[in-house]
Amino acid sequence: MAYQISDDCIKCGACAANCPISCIKEGEAKYEIDPAQCIECGTCAGVCPVGAPKAE
């Protein structure tokens, strides 16, 4: 199940900078994960200071 970024996102960019497949892009209100590309590695969740990426 792909990760999704919750509204807790503070747009710091840590998730995108550390994603091994670069499937996270900056959106208008928060960063967004492309669910078709996400490999469910959890790297984004591990580096996020506010815990915004969650397995959905």
Backbone torsions as a table, in degrees:
resi	resn	phi	psi	omega
1	MET	NA	125.7	-176.6
2	ALA	-66.2	150.5	175.1
3	TYR	-76.7	152.9	174.1
4	GLN	-132.5	150.5	-179.7
5	ILE	-100.0	125.0	-177.2
6	SER	-79.0	174.4	178.8
7	ASP	-69.6	-3.8	176.2
8	ASP	-72.7	-10.5	-177.6
9	CYS	-54.7	132.0	178.0
10	ILE	-106.2	10.8	176.6
11	LYS	56.5	42.7	178.4
12	CYS	-81.7	-23.6	177.8
13	GLY	89.1	-0.2	-179.2
14	ALA	-60.2	-39.9	-179.1
15	CYS	-63.4	-47.5	-178.0
16	ALA	-65.9	-39.6	-178.7
17	ALA	-66.4	-26.1	-176.0
18	ASN	-105.5	-4.3	-179.5
19	CYS	-66.8	121.4	-176.4
20	PRO	-68.6	-17.3	179.8
21	ILE	-117.8	7.8	176.0
22	SER	55.1	45.7	179.5
23	CYS	-99.2	10.5	179.9
24	ILE	-111.8	126.7	-178.1
25	LYS	-126.6	153.8	178.1
26	GLU	-74.9	124.5	176.3
27	GLY	-99.1	-174.6	-178.2
28	GLU	-67.4	-46.2	-176.5
29	ALA	-104.9	-21.1	-177.5
30	LYS	-162.9	171.3	173.9
31	TYR	-74.4	151.8	-177.1
32	GLU	-131.4	143.7	179.3
33	ILE	-105.4	131.9	175.5
34	ASP	-77.3	108.6	-175.1
35	PRO	-65.0	-23.6	179.2
36	ALA	-74.2	-21.6	-179.4
37	GLN	-103.2	-23.3	-176.1
38	CYS	-57.5	129.8	179.0
39	ILE	-101.1	9.7	174.6
40	GLU	59.8	36.3	-178.1
41	CYS	-78.2	-24.9	178.6
42	GLY	83.7	3.8	179.7
43	THR	-58.3	-43.0	-179.1
44	CYS	-59.0	-43.6	-179.8
45	ALA	-65.4	-34.4	-178.5
46	GLY	-70.9	-26.5	-177.2
47	VAL	-102.6	-11.4	-177.7
48	CYS	-71.8	125.3	-178.9
49	PRO	-71.2	-17.0	-178.7
50	VAL	-116.7	4.1	177.4
51	GLY	68.7	31.2	-176.9
52	ALA	-70.1	-39.8	178.1
53	PRO	-70.7	129.7	-178.3
54	LYS	-136.7	144.2	175.3
55	ALA	-73.8	123.4	-178.2
56	GLU	-109.5	NA	NA
